[in-house]
Amino acid sequence: MSSPERGPQRERVVLAQRRGARIVRTRVEVQEQTEVGDAMIRGLVRTQLGLAIRLALLAACLLCAVPLVMFLFPALSDVSVLGIRLPWVVLGVLVYPVLLTTGWIYVRQAERNEQEFADLVDD
């Protein structure tokens, strides 16, 4: 039996019980484009732009390195592969795997960034 001197039972409030309210608030901030939601979206756009610029610079450097190597080592320009000179083989055939790989990396990283943003909004 409980004694009459005891007050009402204390209830312990933990962070996990508030989780649902936070999800709604963050989603609403993004959907209604409040200052916080706008800052979050600008951060995602800035991240995606940074990724695109880094990969574009990487691809441009790799593609510009081909003529530079041919200029620095003129003997490579005279090499033939199946009757076609090496610079044309490199620029006409080997460029595509570089571009496809760069595109594949971009898509994977961009999707990862978007997933992290979605997790941040849903967290």
BELNOR-V622533 format. One record per residue. N is the residue number from 1. SS is DSSP state (H for helix, E for strand, L for the rest). Layout:
[[N	SS] [N	SS]]
This chain:
[[1	L] [2	L] [3	L] [4	L] [5	L] [6	L] [7	L] [8	L] [9	L] [10	L] [11	L] [12	L] [13	L] [14	L] [15	H] [16	H] [17	H] [18	H] [19	H] [20	H] [21	H] [22	H] [23	H] [24	H] [25	H] [26	H] [27	H] [28	H] [29	H] [30	H] [31	H] [32	L] [33	L] [34	L] [35	H] [36	H] [37	H] [38	H] [39	H] [40	H] [41	H] [42	H] [43	H] [44	H] [45	H] [46	H] [47	H] [48	H] [49	H] [50	H] [51	H] [52	H] [53	H] [54	H] [55	H] [56	H] [57	H] [58	H] [59	H] [60	H] [61	H] [62	H] [63	H] [64	H] [65	H] [66	H] [67	H] [68	H] [69	H] [70	H] [71	H] [72	H] [73	L] [74	H] [75	H] [76	H] [77	H] [78	L] [79	L] [80	E] [81	E] [82	L] [83	L] [84	E] [85	E] [86	H] [87	H] [88	H] [89	H] [90	H] [91	H] [92	H] [93	H] [94	H] [95	H] [96	H] [97	H] [98	H] [99	H] [100	H] [101	H] [102	H] [103	H] [104	H] [105	H] [106	H] [107	H] [108	H] [109	H] [110	H] [111	H] [112	H] [113	H] [114	H] [115	H] [116	H] [117	H] [118	H] [119	H] [120	H] [121	H] [122	H] [123	L]]
